[in-house]
């Protein structure tokens, strides 16, 4: 009977997969040329439920795209243990039938990612993406911004390059101001009678105009590398797409007059703008193209002149930040760390922010600065500290960040606010940190490992919502590697033993650190505290394990926190989750997505057996510096 039921279940799953993935692809359609495909690295937990949800959203997406003049669709099933969020978009020069066929082809091609909880596929004519959490506001992300250049060149390539550069610059400026975030335009190539430049730009319709603008400016910066020697090119970002060619890939009657949507310079320097379809000859057009090329370049501002694309953030002047912090006075200092000092600042509009001033003398200061801008600017999550702006003037490197009125978590655990957090607030803080880390680890196809999770890097807002801060040591984990070997950087006591001893870095290093932070939140003690029971030299983790093995784990609870019997049972469960996060080897630790399910008491997650971990040697001498 058991074997028969197992066989029936497998057949049901196979049938479900058939519905989703085996639509006949239209291989003869040029718009189904695959540009990029990526899968997340997190397996779904309940495959049957996940595929059923994916089926429902795909059917809904296909129904929406089947309506005339519908080129963008989203759908989700978020009411059970395997939520699914799906987005699809077609280029607006396509017919409804071609759009649906492109979607069918994408649904078929993306089947190789079917066991993972996220995937993205971009074709010439459309794209398809699904995830287990919302992503509607995402536009750019390091590692996901691709540029594809053809090998072919155009006759008179230098003239073509100049013409195309001006057209692409105009599209990057105008498209965010157009309803639907789409524009197609053409212009004759100067000095030729037959060559025309064709280009389109498009953003997903769920982002803001500013986010669309930032995404397309990043795409424009990337695609310009193609125009020097290629007659065809494409820039693919999470939330936008740009393409150009010297041959038509849409009809002439599908162009758009972008002139009314271009923002030109103010005052006396008015510039005549290239429209969607432009006529004209000789030196006038050449002059206009040069001006527009210069204008497009001047619009791109990145800290330090690098390639970092900063999303929705501002370039501040050093003089303004110096004034806002009262000349970086001690009375405004909020804290100090290995990489710099943090000050409270009041800007001219009376907005209160935090300014992080990096220590330039530190050899890793510049790297840390670029890391933080690169990472924080791309991340938007309620449990991750947001970047508002930056300043890079000479040797002055500063970050402008959200201001957290309640400061760091450590103030409430062993500082002047010790004993003021009840269990409900502590639990909410734990869950918030877990959600922030899960976002870093699985929301993006390029995994981000923080590497320095500790109580002092957890900041609290007015309502005690936690935000993970200090991304100076964070780094990407390649998609095709479960771990990388690198020089250790971080804080001893919070760091996983395999990373301390061998430099083996993975997202499970963050999981270990998170487990230590849970123990600190519950016990109210630092992880490096000793003398728990008389002359003991045990640190917090070892002390917690001894209490757990002796069935006295309740003795770990902070004596300043009054808990009732129901809360005590809940605390014990969270302690066990903390101990599970500190298991060794790293493969025994849950992912942070799984931790969120466990903390949320999700019934779909199965309990795991605890084993005693490998305890790190806290006294080992290790050089701590920048990798």
SULVEN-V464220 format. One record per run of one state. SS is the DSSP state (a for helix, b for strand, c for the rest). FROM is the first residue (numbers start at 0). TO is the last residue. If there is no record, write none. Layout:
# SULVEN-V464220
ss=SS from=FROM to=TO
ss=SS from=FROM to=TO
This chain:
# SULVEN-V464220
ss=c from=0 to=0
ss=a from=1 to=20
ss=c from=21 to=28
ss=a from=29 to=31
ss=c from=32 to=32
ss=b from=33 to=38
ss=c from=39 to=41
ss=b from=42 to=42
ss=c from=43 to=45
ss=a from=46 to=64
ss=c from=65 to=70
ss=b from=71 to=76
ss=c from=77 to=82
ss=b from=83 to=89
ss=c from=90 to=94
ss=a from=95 to=112
ss=c from=113 to=114
ss=b from=115 to=115
ss=c from=116 to=117
ss=b from=118 to=122
ss=c from=123 to=124
ss=b from=125 to=130
ss=c from=131 to=144
ss=b from=145 to=148
ss=c from=149 to=155
ss=a from=156 to=176
ss=c from=177 to=180
ss=b from=181 to=187
ss=c from=188 to=194
ss=b from=195 to=202
ss=c from=203 to=207
ss=a from=208 to=226
ss=c from=227 to=230
ss=b from=231 to=235
ss=c from=236 to=238
ss=b from=239 to=244
ss=c from=245 to=250
ss=a from=251 to=253
ss=c from=254 to=257
ss=a from=258 to=260
ss=c from=261 to=280
ss=a from=281 to=297
ss=c from=298 to=301
ss=a from=302 to=304
ss=c from=305 to=312
ss=b from=313 to=314
ss=c from=315 to=316
ss=a from=317 to=323
ss=c from=324 to=328
ss=a from=329 to=331
ss=b from=332 to=335
ss=c from=336 to=338
ss=b from=339 to=345
ss=c from=346 to=350
ss=b from=351 to=357
ss=c from=358 to=363
ss=a from=364 to=375
ss=c from=376 to=382
ss=b from=383 to=383
ss=c from=384 to=385
ss=b from=386 to=392
ss=c from=393 to=394
ss=b from=395 to=401
ss=c from=402 to=406
ss=b from=407 to=407
ss=c from=408 to=408
ss=a from=409 to=412
ss=c from=413 to=421
ss=a from=422 to=441
ss=c from=442 to=445
ss=b from=446 to=448
ss=c from=449 to=453
ss=a from=454 to=456
ss=b from=457 to=459
ss=c from=460 to=464
ss=b from=465 to=467
ss=c from=468 to=473
ss=b from=474 to=476
ss=c from=477 to=482
ss=b from=483 to=484
ss=c from=485 to=495
ss=a from=496 to=501
ss=c from=502 to=502
ss=b from=503 to=504
ss=c from=505 to=505
ss=a from=506 to=522
ss=c from=523 to=538
ss=a from=539 to=548
ss=c from=549 to=551
ss=a from=552 to=555
ss=c from=556 to=563
ss=a from=564 to=580
ss=c from=581 to=584
ss=a from=585 to=587
ss=c from=588 to=590
ss=a from=591 to=598
ss=c from=599 to=626
